[in-house]
C-alpha cells in the first residue's frame, strides 16, 4: 500500500484537481503516519490493541429479560 501510494503521488498523471487534492491529502497523511513502520511495529501495535480489547470488563447483559421474552414463544 505504501509503495502504491508513493507511486500515485509522484505520477505526472495525478493532476491537482479538487477531487485529487482531497485524495492526495489523505495519502500524505497515511504516508506520514506509516512511513517508517516495519512489520514488527505493525504486529506489536495490533497485539497492544488486542490486549486492550481483552482487558476490557465484560458488558453488563441482563439475560433474565431476554429469557422471559423467549419463554413465552415457541419457535
C-alpha positions, 0 to 999 in steps of 0.5 A: 500500500505504501509503495502504491501510494508513493507511486500515485503521488509522484505520477505526472498523471495525478493532476491537482484537481479538487477531487485529487487534492482531497485524495492526495491529502489523505495519502500524505497523511497515511504516508506520514503516519506509516512511513517508517513502520516495519512489520514488527511495529505493525504486529506489536501495535495490533497485539497492544490493541488486542490486549486492550480489547481483552482487558476490557470488563465484560458488558453488563447483559441482563439475560433474565429479560431476554429469557422471559421474552423467549419463554413465552414463544415457541419457535 
